[in-house]
């Protein structure tokens, strides 16, 4: 639609129009559930229910949850990954700060009677407090200007560390952590050192961008430091899209020097054998 294609311009020069459009669109989404091929129904952006939505990531996720006990869905959005895990009988912790996304997340969990999901309507950060949140929907972020979001009049969200939510709760259980926090990965990991250092190391699926139009200034200056949080703890890494290809520290250095990930990808799996 026109307003979708020109969202940044509309939000800059006619923010009330942009907000009105999104509220109308969400009112339509909220009334309609779409059946997924995974056996449950969801309301929200209809793209997420389509068979071609994040196919590699979802296939990897479904394979991983077979050998994991608890799923932490960080940046749960409307809940597609929480629903996937809950539909397979897994204990799920879903963390999501956006009021808009939470509205759909609650509705989807209730519609499918998924009662094994704990929802934390919070942002994740390095320390507890109150954070400004910018943007709307699936691109809302704690980073000012993320995805061209207007910096004026941000929302507010209470923030907590991941350690405060989950550290020490699941001793001797294997955790699968799916993280999609729109550029705030390093700060979330800095608030999760107890979990990172736990005896039974969790497996992490993380979306991490190096260079794209969503990142303010175009470059993620925390890219190397984010991977270092795992290297120094003995983790291995591979791309989700290329399951037989290990990612090394040399790869990270080359990508940063070249200013591009090759092959282009932003979804990574971290694990300890």
Residue, then its C-alpha position, 0 to 999 in steps of 0.5 A: x500500500x502507498x503508506x507502507x511504501x512511504x512510511x518514513x516520509x509520512x511519519x516525518x511530515x504527517x505523523x498523525x496520518x501514519x499513526x492513524x493508518x497503522x491503527x486502522x490496519x491493526x484493527x483489521x488484523x486483530x479481527x482475523x486469524x490466519x491458519x498456519x501450516x504449523x497447526x495453530x492460528x495467529x492474528x497480526x501481520x498476515x505475512x508471518x502466517x505465510x508458508x515462506x516466512x523465515x523458512x530457514x529460521x523456523x526449520x532450524x528452530x523446530x529441529x532445535x526444540x526437539x532437544x531443548x527443554x525451555x525456550x526463551x523468545x526475546x523480542x517475541x513480536x506477535x508470538x510466532x516462535x512462542x506459538x511454535x514452541x508451545x505447540x510442541x509442548x515446550x515451556x516458553x518465556x516470551x519477552x516483548x516491550x511493544x504494547x502493539x505487539x503484546x496485544x497480538x501476542x496475548x490474543x494469539x496465545x489465548x486463541x490457541x490455548x497455549x497456557x505454557x507460556x510466561x509473558x514478560x511485557x518488558x524490554x531487555x537491557x544491561x540493567x533495570x530501569x526505564x527505556x525509551x522505545x522508538x518506532x512501531x510494530x515489528x521494527x520497534x527498538x530501543x535504539x534511537x532512529x532504528x529503521x528510520x523511526x522518529x526520535x521525537x515522542x518515543x514510547x517508554x518501556x520498563x526494562x529488566x535484565x535477562x538474568x533477572x528473569x531466568x538466571x538460576x531458574x532452569x538448572x540442568x535444563x537445556x535452554x534455547x534462546x531466540x533473540x530478535x531485539x532490533x540492534x540491541x543484542x550486545x546490551x541484552x547479552x551484557x545483562x545475561x552473563x549469569x545465563x551465558x556462564x551457566x554450567x549447561x550452556x544455552x543454545x542461541x538463535x540471534x538476528x544480528x545485522x552488520x550493515x543495512x538501512x535499518x541501522x542508524x548510520x548504516x553500520x553496527x559498531x557492536x557487531x564484533x563485540x557481540x560475537x566476542x561475548x560468545x567466543x570467549x565462552x567457548x561457543x561455536x557459531x554458524x549461519x542459519x542459512x548455511x548449516x554446514x558453514x562455521x563462522x570464525x573470528x577471521x570471518x567476523x574480522x573480514x566482514x567488518x573490514x569489508x563492511x558486508x557479510x558474505x554471503x549476506x545473512x543476519x541470522x546466527x546459531x551459537x552453541x557449545x558441544 
